[in-house]
Every structure is written in structure tokens, then in C-alpha cells.
């Protein structure tokens, strides 16, 4: 639980969510490198076609056993993580588009159920961990969305495992530890190893726990970790703030894709777009429902730099970080879309049209998506395509309003 001092800090940093979302404005002009958007008459048809092609292409990749297995990366070939990512994306489709494929959904759900180990984790039964925090969290979110018969009983061991994987006093993590409150994508802490936590894994875990309902103890404990990733400088007046974004992790300098800066003799990761989108999503879960709090400056930073052709904040010309700003574009755009759902302003339709168009133009002839850059495994269609589908579904829903 956050201390009283931290709660005071939260309130001092924040404004009410209604005010924040009312002031939020995404750029109304295309950023450099973005294609001109399709017209309002062309785009709805193109979105329907693109979504249908993506759905068909993903179903064609499903194996007889119900899973989706990477053909690109050995550690992902068993299929637990890729199946969880694909199924969660497919579960976002409207029911009338899913109903003709109930057998495919049932096979995939059976596959994930059978991929669960005795402790309740998905992705730990193979030779190596298949990102069990992501896989387990996404399964919980999917079951909570689709609500198949007995879903609450099915997700119970997954929820318990996910809670146990959080760095907390229960597994010996101290409050002052940089990992406290966060999650490692590889699952539970193992004694004798350095503790590691990342904002992305923490976001997915929080979303799963929120979807599952129940007590919010783990959600509140995550507040400490999320705030540690936030780069808002309290010594700067509330407006304007030079950097109110988020870094990716507090426990590994080299994994902060934008690099580090030093302040008061301590290193901290620089802010960048995908991490800040994850941070905003976390803050909505942590505070919005309970205390009506969100970080206006984080939202403002994100949309001020909401480029679509690269991840803002990651240096373009740094040879040590070459191509990192484009290695996670599918993840980044999907995360932006998820944040954007919380601020559906009519004045921002131009930005959403740009997002839809730049995503559609990346679709391959086979209906799948892949990044040319392998640094974040988005060159694997089973990694990139679920993110692209999420983005397209958001754009269609927004533009049809």
C-alpha cells in the first residue's frame, strides 16, 4: 500500500480524470513519415476488409491442437505465449464476427488450460519460460471478457499465481527494493537471483487483476513501482513540465531503450513513448476508480509526442540504439490506441485516421503483419499481428461513432 506521504504526492501531482481527459488533445496533423489518411468514405470499408483478412489469416495459423506456435523463435514454438496473445486479440472482436468460429476459440482455450502448470502459471511447462506473466495475465483477461461457463473457477489458479509473482513482502521483497510492486515477465522471483521488474509486464498483470475483480491489495502495491518509473520532477513547477513520461524499468539500465540520465548521483531511465503509454494505463487502473486520480502531465507528455512512425524518446541517431525506435511500433501503436480510448474527442479524428491508415498499409498479402526489425520479436507475425488487430479494432470502433 502507498504510504500517506506517497498519497499526498499523488494528489499533488494529479488532477481529476475528467479535467485531464477534457484537456487532452492528440496532434491534429500527421507527423513526419506518416502517410496521408484515407478519406472518410474509403476508410470504413478498408478497416472492415483489413480486420476480416487479419482474422482469417490468424485462424489459418491455428494448429489442430488449438494453439498458435511461432515459426520464428524457438522459445515461442511451444505456443503458450503466442496463443495467449493471439486469443486475447481475437476475443476483442464483436460477438457477431466471432460466433461462426466458436470451435476455434474453444480449441484455443483448451490449449491454454492444458498449458497451465501445477502452480497455476501458463507457459512454464516447457523447456524454458514462455513469458508466463504475459501468458497468464492475457488468459485471465480473455476469460473475463468472454465469460465461458465456469470462467471464474477456471481463472482462480491463474489469478493466485499472478499475485504470487508480484515482488512483495510475501516473497521477501523489501519496500525500498527498486522492483517492489512490479512484475518480471518471466514470472516468480527465484531466490539467489537479482530481482527484475518491467512496466510492460506490470501493466498486463494489473489489467488482468482488474478484469478478475476481487481485492485490490496487489493493485495498490504496484503503485510504488509505477511511480518509480515516472520521471516527473517535483522540483519543476506543475506547469509546464519538461519530462513527465515513463521509463521502462527501474532494475536494469540497459533495458531502458531510450538510455539513462543522471540526477543527484543516481541513474534513471529516460522517458519514451511505449513506456509512457504503459504508465498511463497503469495509473488509470491504480487510481481512477478509487480516488479519481490520473496524471495529467503524463497524458500531456504522451500526446505531445504521439508520433506514429517511430517511438518518441528513443534516440534516432545513437549507434548503440540503432532501430530501437522502430522495433516496437506495433506494440506502441496498440498501447497508444488503448490510452486513446479514454479520451474519444471528436477533434482527434484526424489522428485516428492516420493511425488506421499507417497500420493498414503495413498489412502483408497474406493478411498478417510483421516488423522488419527483429529487436523486439515483432518480425514474428504471431507477435506483431495481435497488436495490429487491436489497433484496427479500436480505430474502427472510434471512427464508426
C-alpha positions as CSV (number, residue, x, y, z in Angstrom):
1,X,0.0,0.0,0.0
2,X,1.3,3.5,-0.7
3,X,2.3,5.5,2.4
4,X,0.5,8.6,3.4
5,X,3.4,10.6,2.1
6,X,3.1,8.9,-1.3
7,X,-0.7,9.5,-1.4
8,X,-0.1,13.2,-0.7
9,X,2.5,13.2,-3.5
10,X,0.0,11.5,-5.8
11,X,-2.6,14.1,-5.1
12,X,-0.1,16.9,-5.5
13,X,0.9,15.6,-8.9
14,X,-2.6,14.9,-10.3
15,X,-5.8,16.4,-11.5
16,X,-9.2,14.9,-11.7
17,X,-9.6,12.5,-14.6
18,X,-12.5,14.3,-16.1
19,X,-10.5,17.5,-16.3
20,X,-7.4,15.7,-17.6
21,X,-9.3,13.9,-20.4
22,X,-11.2,17.0,-21.3
23,X,-7.9,18.9,-21.8
24,X,-6.2,16.1,-23.6
25,X,-5.7,16.7,-27.3
26,X,-3.8,14.5,-29.7
27,X,-2.0,16.1,-32.6
28,X,-4.4,17.0,-35.5
29,X,-1.7,16.9,-38.1
30,X,0.2,14.0,-39.5
31,X,3.7,13.6,-38.1
32,X,6.7,13.3,-40.4
33,X,6.8,9.9,-42.1
34,X,3.1,9.2,-41.8
35,X,1.1,8.6,-45.0
36,X,-1.9,10.8,-45.8
37,X,-5.0,9.2,-44.4
38,X,-7.7,7.7,-46.5
39,X,-11.0,9.6,-46.9
40,X,-13.9,9.1,-44.5
41,X,-15.8,7.2,-47.3
42,X,-12.9,4.9,-48.1
43,X,-11.6,4.1,-44.6
44,X,-14.5,2.2,-43.0
45,X,-14.5,-0.3,-45.9
46,X,-10.8,-0.7,-45.7
47,X,-10.9,-1.2,-42.0
48,X,-13.6,-3.9,-42.3
49,X,-11.6,-5.6,-45.0
50,X,-8.3,-5.4,-43.1
51,X,-9.8,-6.8,-39.9
52,X,-11.5,-9.6,-41.8
53,X,-8.3,-10.5,-43.5
54,X,-6.4,-10.4,-40.2
55,X,-8.9,-12.7,-38.5
56,X,-8.9,-15.2,-41.4
57,X,-5.1,-15.2,-41.5
58,X,-4.7,-15.8,-37.8
59,X,-7.3,-18.6,-37.9
60,X,-5.3,-20.2,-40.7
61,X,-2.2,-20.3,-38.5
62,X,-4.0,-22.2,-35.7
63,X,-2.9,-25.8,-35.3
64,X,-5.1,-28.8,-34.9
65,X,-4.2,-28.8,-31.2
66,X,-5.7,-25.3,-30.8
67,X,-2.5,-23.3,-30.3
68,X,-0.5,-20.8,-32.3
69,X,3.1,-21.7,-32.5
70,X,5.9,-19.4,-33.5
71,X,7.8,-20.3,-36.7
72,X,10.4,-17.6,-36.0
73,X,11.6,-18.1,-32.4
74,X,12.5,-21.4,-30.7
75,X,11.4,-20.3,-27.2
76,X,8.0,-19.4,-28.5
77,X,7.4,-22.6,-30.5
78,X,5.6,-24.4,-27.7
79,X,2.9,-21.8,-28.2
80,X,1.7,-20.8,-24.7
81,X,2.7,-17.1,-25.0
82,X,1.8,-16.7,-28.7
83,X,-1.6,-18.4,-28.2
84,X,-2.4,-16.2,-25.3
85,X,-1.5,-13.0,-27.3
86,X,-3.5,-14.1,-30.4
87,X,-6.6,-15.3,-28.5
88,X,-6.8,-12.2,-26.4
89,X,-6.7,-10.1,-29.6
90,X,-9.3,-12.2,-31.2
91,X,-11.6,-12.0,-28.2
92,X,-11.8,-8.2,-28.8
93,X,-13.8,-8.9,-32.0
94,X,-17.6,-8.3,-31.8
95,X,-19.6,-11.4,-31.0
96,X,-21.2,-11.5,-34.4
97,X,-17.8,-11.7,-36.0
98,X,-16.7,-14.5,-33.6
99,X,-19.8,-16.7,-33.5
100,X,-19.0,-18.6,-36.7
101,X,-15.7,-19.7,-35.2
102,X,-16.7,-20.9,-31.7
103,X,-14.9,-24.2,-32.3
104,X,-11.6,-22.4,-33.0
105,X,-12.0,-20.4,-29.8
106,X,-12.9,-23.5,-27.8
107,X,-9.8,-25.3,-29.0
108,X,-7.5,-22.4,-28.2
109,X,-9.0,-22.1,-24.7
110,X,-8.5,-25.8,-24.1
111,X,-4.9,-25.5,-25.3
112,X,-4.2,-22.7,-22.8
113,X,-5.9,-24.6,-20.0
114,X,-3.7,-27.6,-20.7
115,X,-0.6,-25.3,-20.8
116,X,-1.1,-24.5,-17.1
117,X,1.4,-26.0,-14.7
118,X,0.6,-27.3,-11.2
119,X,1.3,-23.8,-9.7
120,X,-1.2,-22.1,-11.9
121,X,1.2,-20.5,-14.4
122,X,0.7,-20.6,-18.2
123,X,4.0,-21.1,-20.1
124,X,6.1,-22.8,-17.5
125,X,5.6,-26.4,-18.6
126,X,8.2,-26.4,-21.4
127,X,12.0,-26.4,-21.5
128,X,12.1,-22.6,-20.9
129,X,9.6,-20.0,-19.6
130,X,7.4,-18.6,-22.3
131,X,6.8,-15.2,-20.7
132,X,4.4,-16.7,-18.2
133,X,3.4,-13.3,-16.7
134,X,2.1,-12.2,-20.1
135,X,0.6,-15.5,-21.0
136,X,-1.2,-15.9,-17.6
137,X,-2.4,-12.3,-17.5
138,X,-3.7,-12.4,-21.0
139,X,-5.6,-15.7,-20.4
140,X,-7.3,-14.1,-17.3
141,X,-8.2,-11.0,-19.3
142,X,-9.6,-13.2,-22.2
143,X,-11.7,-15.4,-19.9
144,X,-13.1,-12.4,-18.1
145,X,-14.1,-10.8,-21.4
146,X,-15.7,-13.9,-23.0
147,X,-17.1,-15.4,-19.7
148,X,-17.3,-19.0,-20.8
149,X,-19.2,-21.4,-18.5
150,X,-17.3,-21.7,-15.2
151,X,-14.8,-19.0,-16.1
152,X,-14.4,-17.7,-12.6
153,X,-13.3,-21.1,-11.3
154,X,-11.0,-21.5,-14.3
155,X,-9.1,-18.3,-13.7
156,X,-8.7,-18.8,-10.0
157,X,-5.4,-20.6,-10.0
158,X,-4.1,-18.2,-12.7
159,X,-5.0,-15.2,-10.5
160,X,-3.4,-16.7,-7.5
161,X,-0.2,-17.4,-9.4
162,X,-0.1,-13.9,-10.8
163,X,-0.5,-12.4,-7.4
164,X,2.3,-14.6,-6.1
165,X,4.6,-13.4,-8.9
166,X,4.5,-9.8,-7.8
167,X,7.6,-8.5,-6.0
168,X,6.2,-8.1,-2.4
169,X,6.9,-8.8,1.2
170,X,5.3,-12.3,0.6
171,X,8.4,-13.3,-1.4
172,X,10.9,-11.4,0.6
173,X,11.0,-8.1,-1.4
174,X,11.6,-5.0,0.7
175,X,9.8,-1.8,0.2
176,X,12.9,0.1,-0.8
177,X,13.8,-2.5,-3.4
178,X,13.6,-1.0,-7.0
179,X,11.5,-4.0,-8.1
180,X,8.9,-3.7,-5.3
181,X,5.4,-3.9,-6.5
182,X,6.3,-4.8,-10.1
183,X,6.3,-8.0,-12.2
184,X,9.0,-9.8,-14.1
185,X,7.8,-11.1,-17.5
186,X,9.5,-14.5,-16.6
187,X,7.3,-15.0,-13.5
188,X,8.0,-15.6,-9.9
189,X,11.2,-14.4,-8.1
190,X,13.8,-17.2,-7.7
191,X,15.9,-16.9,-4.6
192,X,19.6,-16.1,-5.3
193,X,18.8,-14.2,-8.5
194,X,18.6,-10.4,-8.9
195,X,15.1,-9.0,-8.8
196,X,13.8,-7.6,-12.0
197,X,10.6,-5.9,-12.9
198,X,9.3,-4.1,-16.0
199,X,6.5,-1.6,-16.6
200,X,5.0,-3.6,-19.6
201,X,4.7,-6.9,-17.6
202,X,3.3,-4.9,-14.7
203,X,0.7,-3.2,-16.9
204,X,-0.6,-6.6,-18.2
205,X,-0.7,-8.1,-14.7
206,X,-2.6,-5.1,-13.4
207,X,-5.1,-5.3,-16.3
208,X,-5.7,-9.0,-15.6
209,X,-6.2,-8.4,-11.8
210,X,-8.6,-5.6,-12.6
211,X,-10.6,-7.8,-15.0
212,X,-10.7,-10.6,-12.5
213,X,-12.2,-8.4,-9.8
214,X,-11.6,-9.2,-6.1
215,X,-9.4,-7.5,-3.7
216,X,-7.1,-4.7,-4.8
217,X,-4.1,-5.3,-2.5
218,X,-1.8,-6.3,-5.3
219,X,-3.0,-3.3,-7.4
220,X,-2.2,-0.9,-4.6
221,X,1.2,-2.4,-4.0
222,X,2.0,-1.8,-7.7
223,X,1.6,1.9,-7.1
224,X,5.1,2.1,-5.7
225,X,6.7,0.5,-8.7
226,X,4.8,2.5,-11.3
227,X,5.7,5.8,-9.6
228,X,9.4,4.8,-9.6
229,X,9.2,4.5,-13.4
230,X,7.7,8.0,-13.6
231,X,10.1,10.8,-14.5
232,X,8.0,13.7,-13.3
233,X,10.4,16.2,-11.5
234,X,8.8,17.6,-8.4
235,X,11.3,20.5,-8.3
236,X,9.7,21.8,-11.5
237,X,6.5,23.8,-11.2
238,X,3.4,21.9,-12.1
239,X,3.2,23.6,-15.5
240,X,5.0,23.3,-17.7
241,X,6.8,20.0,-17.0
242,X,9.8,19.2,-19.2
243,X,9.6,15.4,-18.8
244,X,6.5,13.8,-17.3
245,X,6.9,10.5,-19.2
246,X,7.8,7.0,-18.0
247,X,10.9,4.8,-18.3
248,X,10.6,1.0,-18.8
249,X,12.3,-0.4,-15.8
250,X,13.9,0.5,-12.5
251,X,16.1,-2.6,-12.3
252,X,18.2,-2.8,-15.5
253,X,19.8,0.2,-17.0
254,X,20.5,-1.5,-20.4
255,X,16.8,-2.4,-20.8
256,X,15.7,1.2,-20.9
257,X,15.6,1.6,-24.6
258,X,16.0,5.4,-24.5
259,X,19.1,5.2,-22.3
260,X,19.7,6.8,-18.9
261,X,20.3,10.2,-17.4
262,X,21.9,11.0,-14.1
263,X,20.5,13.2,-11.4
264,X,21.8,13.7,-7.8
265,X,24.3,11.0,-8.5
266,X,21.7,8.4,-9.5
267,X,20.9,6.9,-12.9
268,X,17.4,6.8,-14.2
269,X,15.9,5.6,-17.4
270,X,14.8,8.3,-19.9
271,X,11.1,8.5,-20.9
272,X,9.9,7.1,-24.2
273,X,6.5,6.6,-25.9
274,X,5.6,3.0,-25.4
275,X,6.7,3.0,-21.7
276,X,4.7,6.2,-21.1
277,X,1.6,4.6,-22.7
278,X,2.0,1.6,-20.4
279,X,2.5,4.0,-17.4
280,X,-0.7,5.9,-18.2
281,X,-2.7,2.7,-18.5
282,X,-1.3,1.6,-15.1
283,X,-2.2,4.9,-13.5
284,X,-5.8,4.6,-14.7
285,X,-6.0,1.2,-13.0
286,X,-4.3,2.2,-9.8
287,X,-6.2,5.4,-9.1
288,X,-9.0,6.3,-11.4
289,X,-11.7,4.1,-9.9
290,X,-10.7,4.6,-6.3
291,X,-9.6,8.2,-6.0
292,X,-10.5,9.9,-9.2
293,X,-6.8,10.5,-9.9
294,X,-4.7,10.4,-13.0
295,X,-1.5,12.1,-14.0
296,X,-2.4,15.0,-16.3
297,X,1.2,15.7,-17.1
298,X,1.9,12.1,-18.2
299,X,-1.1,12.2,-20.6
300,X,0.1,15.6,-21.9
301,X,3.6,14.4,-22.4
302,X,2.3,11.3,-24.3
303,X,0.1,13.1,-26.7
304,X,2.6,15.9,-27.3
305,X,4.9,13.3,-28.6
306,X,2.4,10.8,-30.1
307,X,4.3,10.1,-33.3
308,X,3.2,7.1,-35.3
309,X,6.3,6.4,-37.5
310,X,8.7,5.9,-34.5
311,X,8.7,5.7,-30.7
312,X,9.4,9.2,-29.4
313,X,12.2,9.4,-26.8
314,X,14.4,6.7,-28.2
315,X,17.4,8.4,-30.0
316,X,17.3,8.0,-33.8
317,X,20.9,8.5,-34.4
318,X,22.6,6.8,-31.5
319,X,24.6,3.8,-32.9
320,X,24.1,1.9,-29.6
321,X,20.3,2.1,-30.0
322,X,20.0,1.9,-33.8
323,X,16.5,0.9,-34.9
324,X,15.1,0.6,-31.3
325,X,12.7,3.5,-32.1
326,X,11.1,1.4,-34.8
327,X,11.5,-2.1,-33.3
328,X,8.3,-2.0,-31.3
329,X,5.9,0.0,-33.5
330,X,3.1,-2.5,-33.4
331,X,3.2,-2.7,-29.6
332,X,3.5,1.1,-29.3
333,X,0.5,1.9,-31.6
334,X,-1.7,-0.7,-29.9
335,X,-0.8,0.9,-26.5
336,X,-1.5,4.4,-27.8
337,X,-4.9,3.2,-29.0
338,X,-5.7,1.8,-25.6
339,X,-4.9,5.0,-23.9
340,X,-6.8,6.9,-26.6
341,X,-10.0,5.1,-25.8
342,X,-10.1,7.1,-22.6
343,X,-10.2,10.4,-24.5
344,X,-12.5,10.0,-27.5
345,X,-12.6,13.6,-28.6
346,X,-14.1,14.4,-31.9
347,X,-11.4,16.9,-32.8
348,X,-8.9,14.0,-32.8
349,X,-10.5,12.0,-35.7
350,X,-7.7,13.0,-38.0
351,X,-5.1,11.4,-35.7
352,X,-7.2,8.2,-35.6
353,X,-7.5,8.1,-39.4
354,X,-3.7,8.4,-39.6
355,X,-3.3,5.5,-37.1
356,X,-5.7,3.4,-39.1
357,X,-4.1,4.1,-42.4
358,X,-0.5,3.6,-41.3
359,X,-1.5,0.3,-39.7
360,X,-3.4,-0.9,-42.8
361,X,-0.6,-0.1,-45.1
362,X,1.7,-2.4,-43.2
363,X,-0.6,-5.5,-43.8
364,X,1.0,-8.2,-45.9
365,X,-0.6,-10.0,-48.8
366,X,-1.2,-13.0,-46.5
367,X,-3.2,-10.8,-44.1
368,X,-0.6,-10.9,-41.3
369,X,1.8,-8.2,-40.0
370,X,5.5,-8.2,-39.2
371,X,8.1,-5.7,-38.4
372,X,11.3,-5.6,-40.5
373,X,13.3,-5.1,-37.3
374,X,13.8,-8.2,-35.1
375,X,15.0,-6.5,-31.9
376,X,11.6,-6.9,-30.1
377,X,10.5,-10.1,-31.9
378,X,7.9,-8.2,-33.9
379,X,9.4,-9.8,-37.0
380,X,7.3,-12.8,-35.8
381,X,3.8,-12.4,-37.3
382,X,2.3,-14.0,-34.2
383,X,3.8,-11.2,-32.2
384,X,3.0,-8.2,-34.4
385,X,-0.4,-9.3,-35.8
386,X,-2.3,-9.4,-32.5
387,X,-1.1,-5.8,-31.7
388,X,-2.1,-4.7,-35.2
389,X,-5.6,-6.3,-34.8
390,X,-6.1,-4.4,-31.5
391,X,-5.2,-1.2,-33.2
392,X,-7.5,-1.7,-36.2
393,X,-10.4,-2.7,-33.9
394,X,-10.0,0.5,-31.9
395,X,-9.8,2.6,-35.0
396,X,-13.0,1.1,-36.5
397,X,-15.0,1.5,-33.3
398,X,-13.9,5.1,-32.8
399,X,-14.5,6.2,-36.4
400,X,-17.9,4.5,-36.6
401,X,-19.2,6.6,-33.7
